Amino acid sequence: MAPGAERMQVTAWRVARTEPGAPAPGEGSSEWIASARAQTAAAALRDAGRWSLDGPALDFDASDWWFSARIARPEHLQAPLLVFDGLATLATVTLDGEPLFASRNMYRSHRVPLAGRWHDGPAELRIHCAALAPELALRRPRPRWRTPMLPNQQLRWLRTTLLGRTPGWSPPAPPVGPWRDVWLAEERDAPTSRLQATLHDRQGRVRLDVEAPRASCGDIESAELVVAREGREWRTAVAIARDGSWTAELVIDAPALWWPHTHGEPALYDVALAWQERSGRLRRVALGRTGFRRIEIDTGNDGFAVRVNGELVFCRGAGWTPLDPVSLRATPEALHAALTQTRDGGLNMLRLAGTTVYEEDAFYAACDEIGLLVWQDFMFASMDYPLQDEAFAADALAEAREQLRRLGSHPCLAVLCGNSEVEQQAAMWGAPRELWQPRFFHVDLRELCAAQAPQVPYWPSSAHGGAFPHIASCGTTSYYGVGAYERPLEDARHSGLRFATECLAFAGVPSPDTLSRLPGGLATRAHHPAWKQRSPRDLGAGWDFDDVRDHYVQRLFAVDPARLRHSDHERYLALGRLAVAQAMEAAFGEWRRPGSACGGALLLFLRDLWAGAGWGVLDDQGLPKSGWHALRRAWQPLALSFTDEGGNGVAVHVVNDGASPVRARLQIQAWRDPAVRIAQGEQEVEVPARGGLTLSCVDVLGQFIDLNHAYRFGPAPCDALFGTLCTPDGRSLAEAVSFPAGLAALLARPRPEIGLTGQVLRVGGDVARVVVSARDIAVDVQVEVPGWTAQDSHFHLPPGGQRELDLHRHRPGAPLAGRVLATNALGDAMLEGAR
């Protein structure tokens, strides 16, 4: 038989905790709690109501944990195979007391043939996960450099995730136990396989290699590899060797190419295995989907850029983290919904950093389908790993080989990266230059990737290149000039950034809906311990990322954030949200404009890990924050932006990722507060395919105006610039807003009334269409309806402007009752027609 038999999940588990080294609780002990599935200790306790992230902390690494399940041998399994897809972290597995195996690497799977081990009747499967604390206390050589995000540097000896073990930014729920599936199958039905799709000179090639037990081919007459797309099939014979291995390679001329969604269609092919048994029975099993694309890294002029099918792609996106930081699991449906939201936000790349975990197969399959590139780190981060230890290095290579076999068929896989910031941390700690680039990452892992996944470029570290690894103007870097290092917004250009594998990092204030889920609810203020517990920080630093946000509030709006927090906490939060949105949009406007040498930038996090002011632009449940709304406009395939060019005035930039040129009308209006239009103009433009153009606003307006007050002859003439790229019939394609003189003056004296209104146009189920308008300039407009999420928010309106947008109900039964507000207005407006 061939691959594809149904997995039988091992369910109905029990979980118990003991002191390190103590035996498991007795059979009838009340220490055991029920768990419906194989999952981490924290997830099991949470499901049982015994623990919560909102309650007292529990040190999961300080105890031994036991997981037990009674399994009955299915009658149809003649040679049962027991598979563990991942155990965290120091695990010993027994069946009816007989040892099966021991594991020290949570990223490796284990396959155990049970023939001869499993007798008639139910058997007890038991997993014992030893406490990490005693292991970490063992005397070992000291690291040659330290990483400040970890309280215990000896974690470098363990192949386990840093999630839950970094008090500065992840919830205290480190994974212990089975964090991936435990399942049974017939041994011959579950061979290991490797599927690979490559593109060579417009020829697509699909290769299948299967390592199967010898018995699996005994009743096979013939087999074929089948590749299909849009009703057409390509077939080739499968060679079956006597040792049970299966091999096939199929060639497709001029295949449809896979593109990231911003640049084209993510074309996929269905792959299946069909065979005929000697009895005459025909069978077919799906092997998944794959695609053909060529991905290259362009390092010309000391830069870093990604080319897909020969085209430069500006990569924008964020670091991906598990949707549930407690179980590290999500359903395929939840993953698909979250990734669809990501695509709709204009992102085209996600990074799985070495601080996290390898994702489930459903994640990569959804990225393939949706058209999202994946930057995949191997799970090494910042530390001085003991790679000179032969056993450790061999285990790490085996881990990498297994992951490459699993992921190699996915066209979404764009970059394989050796580690996260190992080079950077060594350099910043002052380690000698010869230690910055361990052979394992620069030779061993590179060679393995070239052999196992030759169609995916390899990069040795997330920060790599230049005189020192964290230099912005060479290679890749972690860019925090704007952000943690509190540089002015102009640093986004002055740094000469080439590619940021992570960047910006603001403690973004979420919506009131999210803040209501903090311990203490909306009464929890920004200085409260419950708030600060979830404020990201570097261990040992005298500041946190709330302070970074406050710095930009002061810089951008000329207010004292500490005094404002004391006197008007709600406005303090409002200005914090606006500061994050302004800084992020300005940075990406600089990096993406035509003429920029930047090849891409990825935010540190896409989502927060728990409710609070985290690094994500989405909260822990996927609800948008101010940065999301600002970047959603800046990240679209067709986008518009303004930049201040000093004595050269204000420039307007149009970028077009699409495969066809765009012909449109560019309109610009210049306004002085509250509603004085000082100039307007328009110009027909043609934006080349996968290109862009830059114009001076003076050209579009047809007259000289000192829009950015560069010459300072009298007061600043312009408070706001509104740009629109539209079709001949007036339909908006892209919009941009600039405040050339800054927002400090506009926000210093909020107006009592700016003519802000909100009207519900129609309601259908959980979606409501509303229109928002303003008489005067309206800054940072939001539609705030508890239990509903606005499709667009934190936008700006010109005098007489209006915007239609959808509200989506995310809390069942929430009434459509709320308000419209703007940060430059004292009052708000009730949403009319709401019910």
ZILIN-V964839 format. One record per residue. N is the residue number from 1. RES is the residue in one letter. SS is DSSP state (helix for helix, strand for strand, loop for the rest). Layout:
BEGIN
N,RES,SS  N,RES,SS
END
This chain:
BEGIN
1,M,loop  2,A,loop  3,P,loop  4,G,loop  5,A,loop  6,E,loop  7,R,loop  8,M,strand  9,Q,strand  10,V,loop  11,T,loop  12,A,loop  13,W,strand  14,R,strand  15,V,strand  16,A,strand  17,R,strand  18,T,strand  19,E,loop  20,P,loop  21,G,loop  22,A,loop  23,P,loop  24,A,loop  25,P,loop  26,G,loop  27,E,loop  28,G,loop  29,S,loop  30,S,loop  31,E,loop  32,W,loop  33,I,strand  34,A,strand  35,S,strand  36,A,loop  37,R,loop  38,A,loop  39,Q,loop  40,T,strand  41,A,helix  42,A,helix  43,A,helix  44,A,helix  45,L,helix  46,R,helix  47,D,helix  48,A,loop  49,G,loop  50,R,loop  51,W,loop  52,S,loop  53,L,loop  54,D,loop  55,G,loop  56,P,loop  57,A,loop  58,L,loop  59,D,loop  60,F,helix  61,D,helix  62,A,helix  63,S,loop  64,D,strand  65,W,strand  66,W,strand  67,F,strand  68,S,strand  69,A,strand  70,R,strand  71,I,strand  72,A,loop  73,R,loop  74,P,loop  75,E,loop  76,H,loop  77,L,loop  78,Q,loop  79,A,loop  80,P,strand  81,L,strand  82,L,strand  83,V,strand  84,F,strand  85,D,loop  86,G,loop  87,L,strand  88,A,strand  89,T,loop  90,L,loop  91,A,strand  92,T,strand  93,V,strand  94,T,strand  95,L,strand  96,D,loop  97,G,loop  98,E,strand  99,P,strand  100,L,strand  101,F,strand  102,A,strand  103,S,strand  104,R,loop  105,N,strand  106,M,loop  107,Y,loop  108,R,loop  109,S,loop  110,H,strand  111,R,strand  112,V,strand  113,P,strand  114,L,loop  115,A,loop  116,G,loop  117,R,loop  118,W,loop  119,H,loop  120,D,loop  121,G,loop  122,P,loop  123,A,strand  124,E,strand  125,L,strand  126,R,strand  127,I,strand  128,H,strand  129,C,strand  130,A,loop  131,A,loop  132,L,helix  133,A,helix  134,P,helix  135,E,helix  136,L,helix  137,A,loop  138,L,loop  139,R,loop  140,R,loop  141,P,loop  142,R,loop  143,P,loop  144,R,loop  145,W,loop  146,R,loop  147,T,loop  148,P,loop  149,M,loop  150,L,loop  151,P,loop  152,N,loop  153,Q,helix  154,Q,helix  155,L,helix  156,R,helix  157,W,helix  158,L,loop  159,R,strand  160,T,loop  161,T,loop  162,L,loop  163,L,loop  164,G,loop  165,R,loop  166,T,loop  167,P,loop  168,G,loop  169,W,loop  170,S,loop  171,P,loop  172,P,loop  173,A,loop  174,P,loop  175,P,loop  176,V,loop  177,G,strand  178,P,strand  179,W,loop  180,R,loop  181,D,loop  182,V,strand  183,W,strand  184,L,strand  185,A,strand  186,E,strand  187,E,helix  188,R,helix  189,D,helix  190,A,loop  191,P,loop  192,T,strand  193,S,strand  194,R,strand  195,L,strand  196,Q,strand  197,A,strand  198,T,strand  199,L,strand  200,H,strand  201,D,loop  202,R,loop  203,Q,strand  204,G,strand  205,R,strand  206,V,strand  207,R,strand  208,L,strand  209,D,strand  210,V,strand  211,E,strand  212,A,loop  213,P,loop  214,R,helix  215,A,helix  216,S,helix  217,C,helix  218,G,loop  219,D,loop  220,I,strand  221,E,strand  222,S,strand  223,A,strand  224,E,strand  225,L,strand  226,V,strand  227,V,strand  228,A,strand  229,R,strand  230,E,loop  231,G,loop  232,R,strand  233,E,strand  234,W,strand  235,R,strand  236,T,strand  237,A,strand  238,V,loop  239,A,strand  240,I,strand  241,A,loop  242,R,loop  243,D,loop  244,G,loop  245,S,strand  246,W,strand  247,T,strand  248,A,strand  249,E,strand  250,L,strand  251,V,strand  252,I,strand  253,D,strand  254,A,loop  255,P,loop  256,A,loop  257,L,strand  258,W,strand  259,W,loop  260,P,loop  261,H,loop  262,T,loop  263,H,loop  264,G,loop  265,E,loop  266,P,strand  267,A,loop  268,L,loop  269,Y,strand  270,D,strand  271,V,strand  272,A,strand  273,L,strand  274,A,strand  275,W,strand  276,Q,strand  277,E,strand  278,R,loop  279,S,loop  280,G,loop  281,R,loop  282,L,strand  283,R,strand  284,R,strand  285,V,strand  286,A,strand  287,L,strand  288,G,strand  289,R,strand  290,T,strand  291,G,loop  292,F,strand  293,R,loop  294,R,loop  295,I,strand  296,E,strand  297,I,strand  298,D,strand  299,T,loop  300,G,helix  301,N,helix  302,D,helix  303,G,loop  304,F,loop  305,A,strand  306,V,strand  307,R,strand  308,V,strand  309,N,loop  310,G,loop  311,E,strand  312,L,strand  313,V,strand  314,F,loop  315,C,strand  316,R,strand  317,G,strand  318,A,strand  319,G,strand  320,W,loop  321,T,loop  322,P,loop  323,L,loop  324,D,loop  325,P,loop  326,V,loop  327,S,loop  328,L,loop  329,R,loop  330,A,loop  331,T,loop  332,P,helix  333,E,helix  334,A,helix  335,L,helix  336,H,helix  337,A,helix  338,A,helix  339,L,helix  340,T,helix  341,Q,helix  342,T,helix  343,R,helix  344,D,helix  345,G,loop  346,G,loop  347,L,loop  348,N,loop  349,M,strand  350,L,strand  351,R,strand  352,L,strand  353,A,loop  354,G,loop  355,T,loop  356,T,loop  357,V,loop  358,Y,loop  359,E,loop  360,E,loop  361,D,helix  362,A,helix  363,F,helix  364,Y,helix  365,A,helix  366,A,helix  367,C,helix  368,D,helix  369,E,helix  370,I,helix  371,G,loop  372,L,loop  373,L,strand  374,V,strand  375,W,strand  376,Q,strand  377,D,strand  378,F,loop  379,M,loop  380,F,loop  381,A,strand  382,S,loop  383,M,loop  384,D,loop  385,Y,loop  386,P,loop  387,L,loop  388,Q,loop  389,D,loop  390,E,helix  391,A,helix  392,F,helix  393,A,helix  394,A,helix  395,D,helix  396,A,helix  397,L,helix  398,A,helix  399,E,helix  400,A,helix  401,R,helix  402,E,helix  403,Q,helix  404,L,helix  405,R,helix  406,R,helix  407,L,helix  408,G,loop  409,S,loop  410,H,loop  411,P,loop  412,C,loop  413,L,strand  414,A,strand  415,V,strand  416,L,strand  417,C,strand  418,G,loop  419,N,loop  420,S,strand  421,E,loop  422,V,helix  423,E,helix  424,Q,helix  425,Q,helix  426,A,helix  427,A,helix  428,M,helix  429,W,helix  430,G,loop  431,A,loop  432,P,loop  433,R,helix  434,E,helix  435,L,helix  436,W,loop  437,Q,loop  438,P,loop  439,R,helix  440,F,helix  441,F,helix  442,H,helix  443,V,helix  444,D,helix  445,L,helix  446,R,helix  447,E,helix  448,L,helix  449,C,helix  450,A,helix  451,A,helix  452,Q,helix  453,A,loop  454,P,loop  455,Q,loop  456,V,loop  457,P,strand  458,Y,strand  459,W,strand  460,P,loop  461,S,loop  462,S,loop  463,A,loop  464,H,strand  465,G,loop  466,G,loop  467,A,loop  468,F,loop  469,P,loop  470,H,loop  471,I,loop  472,A,loop  473,S,loop  474,C,loop  475,G,loop  476,T,strand  477,T,strand  478,S,strand  479,Y,strand  480,Y,loop  481,G,loop  482,V,loop  483,G,loop  484,A,loop  485,Y,loop  486,E,loop  487,R,loop  488,P,loop  489,L,loop  490,E,loop  491,D,helix  492,A,helix  493,R,helix  494,H,helix  495,S,loop  496,G,loop  497,L,loop  498,R,loop  499,F,strand  500,A,strand  501,T,strand  502,E,strand  503,C,strand  504,L,loop  505,A,loop  506,F,loop  507,A,loop  508,G,loop  509,V,loop  510,P,loop  511,S,loop  512,P,helix  513,D,helix  514,T,helix  515,L,helix  516,S,loop  517,R,loop  518,L,loop  519,P,loop  520,G,loop  521,G,helix  522,L,helix  523,A,helix  524,T,loop  525,R,loop  526,A,loop  527,H,loop  528,H,loop  529,P,helix  530,A,helix  531,W,helix  532,K,helix  533,Q,loop  534,R,loop  535,S,loop  536,P,loop  537,R,loop  538,D,loop  539,L,loop  540,G,loop  541,A,loop  542,G,loop  543,W,loop  544,D,loop  545,F,helix  546,D,helix  547,D,helix  548,V,helix  549,R,helix  550,D,helix  551,H,helix  552,Y,helix  553,V,helix  554,Q,helix  555,R,helix  556,L,helix  557,F,helix  558,A,loop  559,V,loop  560,D,loop  561,P,helix  562,A,helix  563,R,helix  564,L,helix  565,R,helix  566,H,helix  567,S,helix  568,D,loop  569,H,helix  570,E,helix  571,R,helix  572,Y,helix  573,L,helix  574,A,helix  575,L,helix  576,G,helix  577,R,helix  578,L,helix  579,A,helix  580,V,helix  581,A,helix  582,Q,helix  583,A,helix  584,M,helix  585,E,helix  586,A,helix  587,A,helix  588,F,helix  589,G,helix  590,E,helix  591,W,helix  592,R,helix  593,R,loop  594,P,loop  595,G,loop  596,S,loop  597,A,loop  598,C,loop  599,G,loop  600,G,strand  601,A,strand  602,L,strand  603,L,strand  604,L,loop  605,F,loop  606,L,loop  607,R,strand  608,D,loop  609,L,loop  610,W,loop  611,A,loop  612,G,loop  613,A,loop  614,G,loop  615,W,loop  616,G,loop  617,V,loop  618,L,strand  619,D,loop  620,D,loop  621,Q,loop  622,G,loop  623,L,loop  624,P,strand  625,K,loop  626,S,helix  627,G,helix  628,W,helix  629,H,helix  630,A,helix  631,L,helix  632,R,helix  633,R,helix  634,A,helix  635,W,loop  636,Q,loop  637,P,loop  638,L,strand  639,A,strand  640,L,strand  641,S,strand  642,F,strand  643,T,strand  644,D,strand  645,E,loop  646,G,helix  647,G,helix  648,N,helix  649,G,loop  650,V,strand  651,A,strand  652,V,strand  653,H,strand  654,V,strand  655,V,strand  656,N,strand  657,D,loop  658,G,loop  659,A,loop  660,S,loop  661,P,loop  662,V,strand  663,R,strand  664,A,strand  665,R,strand  666,L,strand  667,Q,strand  668,I,strand  669,Q,strand  670,A,strand  671,W,strand  672,R,strand  673,D,loop  674,P,loop  675,A,loop  676,V,strand  677,R,strand  678,I,strand  679,A,strand  680,Q,strand  681,G,strand  682,E,strand  683,Q,strand  684,E,strand  685,V,strand  686,E,strand  687,V,strand  688,P,loop  689,A,loop  690,R,loop  691,G,strand  692,G,strand  693,L,strand  694,T,strand  695,L,strand  696,S,strand  697,C,helix  698,V,helix  699,D,helix  700,V,helix  701,L,helix  702,G,loop  703,Q,loop  704,F,loop  705,I,loop  706,D,loop  707,L,loop  708,N,loop  709,H,loop  710,A,loop  711,Y,loop  712,R,loop  713,F,loop  714,G,loop  715,P,loop  716,A,loop  717,P,loop  718,C,loop  719,D,loop  720,A,strand  721,L,strand  722,F,strand  723,G,strand  724,T,strand  725,L,strand  726,C,strand  727,T,loop  728,P,loop  729,D,loop  730,G,loop  731,R,loop  732,S,strand  733,L,strand  734,A,strand  735,E,strand  736,A,strand  737,V,strand  738,S,strand  739,F,loop  740,P,loop  741,A,loop  742,G,loop  743,L,loop  744,A,helix  745,A,helix  746,L,helix  747,L,helix  748,A,helix  749,R,loop  750,P,loop  751,R,strand  752,P,loop  753,E,loop  754,I,loop  755,G,loop  756,L,loop  757,T,strand  758,G,strand  759,Q,strand  760,V,strand  761,L,strand  762,R,strand  763,V,strand  764,G,strand  765,G,loop  766,D,loop  767,V,strand  768,A,strand  769,R,strand  770,V,strand  771,V,strand  772,V,strand  773,S,strand  774,A,loop  775,R,loop  776,D,loop  777,I,loop  778,A,strand  779,V,strand  780,D,strand  781,V,strand  782,Q,strand  783,V,strand  784,E,strand  785,V,loop  786,P,loop  787,G,loop  788,W,strand  789,T,strand  790,A,strand  791,Q,loop  792,D,loop  793,S,loop  794,H,loop  795,F,strand  796,H,strand  797,L,strand  798,P,loop  799,P,loop  800,G,loop  801,G,loop  802,Q,strand  803,R,strand  804,E,strand  805,L,strand  806,D,strand  807,L,strand  808,H,strand  809,R,strand  810,H,loop  811,R,loop  812,P,loop  813,G,loop  814,A,loop  815,P,loop  816,L,loop  817,A,loop  818,G,loop  819,R,strand  820,V,strand  821,L,strand  822,A,loop  823,T,loop  824,N,loop  825,A,strand  826,L,loop  827,G,loop  828,D,loop  829,A,strand  830,M,strand  831,L,strand  832,E,strand  833,G,loop  834,A,loop  835,R,loop
END
